[in-house]
Amino acid sequence: MDAIFESTEQALHVSFLILSVPAMGENKFRQFLMQVLEQAPSLSKRQQLWLEQLKGQKSDTVNFGGLNQLEVRGQCAMIVAAVRDRLPSTERGALLSRFGVGDDKQSGIVRLALHARRSCGLGLRPCAKLTARHYLPKSERDALSFRDLADEFKVTKDKLFRASIWMAKQYRAMENLGIARLDAKFKAQGVVETEEFVADEASAKHADVANRREADLAYD
């Protein structure tokens, strides 16, 4: 199966990013796709070929594995819609908070804060700020330090710290559940690589290496 994405996490990351920007000219869209692929933590063999093709392309036609701009956005819209429409609310909130951009991320944070406030013994606003803090890169958390939040909401730093530990564990579990639910759907639809696809690709790679070695031996 010629899958589009290497994993469900990668599919979510790329799809939310692409849909976060308006439709644009084909050349600008090609540049944006290059940036998205270059920022991805890992690329499948097919995606690496796409990236190389995008970098070397001189025409105005985007070729994202045979898809034009509208088809790419349509595929990403299907992936994002699966998060919004096919998951329980807490799992939806966790994935929107993790992968969403702008309003999507904000709605996910509010959903998780509503879920967390009873267990954490905090109000909605401190839970929302702690949740937002959780989904920020560590380098950007200075503006939401435990000390500042404790002063703002008149609670102890220890209470906020314990709440943040609970959130980290619970939110990650919700993310894993949501990803597991989507993973089966995306693999069945050919959106994400299956184990068989990965094995076939690896076998082809090993066979290519073996052929090169045989050629080298024959040459010697």
Summary of the structure (lengths in Angstrom):
residues: 220
radius of gyration: 21.6
end to end distance: 37.8
largest distance: 77.8
contacts: 660
relative contact order: 0.13
helix: 76%
strand: 2%
